Amino acid sequence: MSVSPTIRHSDQLKSPLTLRAGQKFIIETTVTGVPTPTTSWTHNGQPLTPTAQLTIDVTPTSSKLTVTQASADHSGTYVLKADNVVGSTTAEFMITVKGL
């Protein structure tokens, strides 16, 4: 039996999030599907790669993006995409970081 991917997350993340520079933010999701989906993150359409301030933790059932010290560069649209042989789905998160 194959099941297309689904992404679940907190209702709080369904509306745009506004933060102050220097704050930490976490986008935590649950990802399900059979076979286990692969996941990828983008920020403003560009693939995300981990840095000293941005980490991505992936397990077979979750994907978590953490920014330890938000800056204006972290503002924008984050998209998590989950794919398997049956299909794909995305979840979009809007983040605005305001200066100090």
C-alpha positions as a Markdown table, in Angstrom:
| # | Residue | x | y | z |
|---|---|---|---|---|
| 1 | Met | 0.0 | 0.0 | 0.0 |
| 2 | Ser | 1.3 | 3.4 | -0.9 |
| 3 | Val | 0.2 | 6.7 | 0.6 |
| 4 | Ser | 1.0 | 10.2 | -0.7 |
| 5 | Pro | 2.9 | 12.5 | 1.7 |
| 6 | Thr | 1.2 | 14.8 | 4.2 |
| 7 | Ile | 2.8 | 17.6 | 6.3 |
| 8 | Arg | 1.3 | 18.7 | 9.6 |
| 9 | His | 2.3 | 21.6 | 11.8 |
| 10 | Ser | 1.1 | 23.8 | 14.6 |
| 11 | Asp | -1.9 | 26.1 | 13.8 |
| 12 | Gln | 0.3 | 29.0 | 15.0 |
| 13 | Leu | 2.5 | 28.5 | 11.9 |
| 14 | Lys | -0.5 | 28.8 | 9.5 |
| 15 | Ser | -0.4 | 32.6 | 9.8 |
| 16 | Pro | 2.6 | 34.9 | 9.1 |
| 17 | Leu | 5.1 | 35.1 | 12.0 |
| 18 | Thr | 6.7 | 38.4 | 12.9 |
| 19 | Leu | 9.9 | 38.3 | 15.0 |
| 20 | Arg | 12.5 | 40.8 | 16.3 |
| 21 | Ala | 16.1 | 40.5 | 15.1 |
| 22 | Gly | 18.1 | 38.2 | 17.4 |
| 23 | Gln | 15.1 | 36.0 | 18.3 |
| 24 | Lys | 15.1 | 32.2 | 17.8 |
| 25 | Phe | 12.4 | 30.6 | 15.7 |
| 26 | Ile | 11.6 | 27.0 | 15.0 |
| 27 | Ile | 9.4 | 25.5 | 12.3 |
| 28 | Glu | 8.5 | 22.0 | 13.4 |
| 29 | Thr | 6.5 | 19.6 | 11.1 |
| 30 | Thr | 5.3 | 16.0 | 11.1 |
| 31 | Val | 5.7 | 14.3 | 7.7 |
| 32 | Thr | 4.0 | 11.0 | 6.8 |
| 33 | Gly | 3.6 | 8.8 | 3.8 |
| 34 | Val | 4.3 | 5.4 | 2.4 |
| 35 | Pro | 7.0 | 4.9 | 1.3 |
| 36 | Thr | 8.7 | 7.4 | 3.7 |
| 37 | Pro | 8.9 | 10.8 | 1.9 |
| 38 | Thr | 12.1 | 12.7 | 1.2 |
| 39 | Thr | 11.9 | 16.4 | 2.3 |
| 40 | Ser | 13.6 | 19.6 | 1.2 |
| 41 | Trp | 13.4 | 23.2 | 2.4 |
| 42 | Thr | 13.5 | 26.4 | 0.3 |
| 43 | His | 13.7 | 30.0 | 1.4 |
| 44 | Asn | 12.3 | 32.6 | -1.1 |
| 45 | Gly | 12.6 | 29.9 | -3.8 |
| 46 | Gln | 16.3 | 29.0 | -3.1 |
| 47 | Pro | 17.3 | 25.6 | -1.6 |
| 48 | Leu | 18.3 | 26.0 | 2.1 |
| 49 | Thr | 21.6 | 24.8 | 3.3 |
| 50 | Pro | 22.5 | 24.6 | 7.0 |
| 51 | Thr | 24.7 | 27.4 | 8.5 |
| 52 | Ala | 25.9 | 28.3 | 12.0 |
| 53 | Gln | 22.5 | 30.0 | 12.6 |
| 54 | Leu | 20.2 | 27.7 | 10.6 |
| 55 | Thr | 19.8 | 24.0 | 11.2 |
| 56 | Ile | 17.6 | 21.4 | 9.6 |
| 57 | Asp | 16.8 | 18.2 | 11.6 |
| 58 | Val | 15.2 | 15.4 | 9.7 |
| 59 | Thr | 13.8 | 12.0 | 10.9 |
| 60 | Pro | 11.6 | 9.5 | 9.0 |
| 61 | Thr | 8.5 | 11.3 | 10.4 |
| 62 | Ser | 9.5 | 14.9 | 10.9 |
| 63 | Ser | 11.5 | 17.9 | 9.6 |
| 64 | Lys | 12.5 | 20.8 | 11.8 |
| 65 | Leu | 14.0 | 24.1 | 10.8 |
| 66 | Thr | 15.7 | 26.2 | 13.5 |
| 67 | Val | 17.1 | 29.7 | 13.2 |
| 68 | Thr | 19.0 | 30.6 | 16.4 |
| 69 | Gln | 19.5 | 34.3 | 15.8 |
| 70 | Ala | 17.0 | 35.7 | 13.2 |
| 71 | Ser | 18.1 | 38.6 | 11.0 |
| 72 | Ala | 16.4 | 40.5 | 8.2 |
| 73 | Asp | 18.0 | 38.0 | 5.8 |
| 74 | His | 15.8 | 35.3 | 7.4 |
| 75 | Ser | 12.6 | 37.1 | 6.4 |
| 76 | Gly | 10.5 | 35.6 | 3.6 |
| 77 | Thr | 8.7 | 32.5 | 2.6 |
| 78 | Tyr | 9.9 | 29.1 | 3.7 |
| 79 | Val | 8.6 | 26.0 | 1.9 |
| 80 | Leu | 8.9 | 22.4 | 3.0 |
| 81 | Lys | 8.3 | 19.9 | 0.2 |
| 82 | Ala | 7.7 | 16.2 | 0.8 |
| 83 | Asp | 8.0 | 13.7 | -2.1 |
| 84 | Asn | 7.5 | 10.0 | -2.6 |
| 85 | Val | 6.6 | 7.8 | -5.5 |
| 86 | Val | 2.9 | 8.5 | -5.0 |
| 87 | Gly | 3.1 | 12.2 | -5.0 |
| 88 | Ser | 4.3 | 15.4 | -3.3 |
| 89 | Thr | 3.0 | 18.1 | -1.1 |
| 90 | Thr | 4.2 | 21.4 | 0.3 |
| 91 | Ala | 3.8 | 23.6 | 3.4 |
| 92 | Glu | 4.5 | 27.3 | 3.3 |
| 93 | Phe | 5.6 | 29.5 | 6.2 |
| 94 | Met | 5.8 | 33.3 | 6.1 |
| 95 | Ile | 8.4 | 34.9 | 8.4 |
| 96 | Thr | 9.1 | 38.6 | 8.9 |
| 97 | Val | 12.1 | 39.7 | 11.0 |
| 98 | Lys | 12.1 | 43.3 | 12.1 |
| 99 | Gly | 15.2 | 45.2 | 13.1 |
| 100 | Leu | 16.2 | 45.9 | 16.7 |
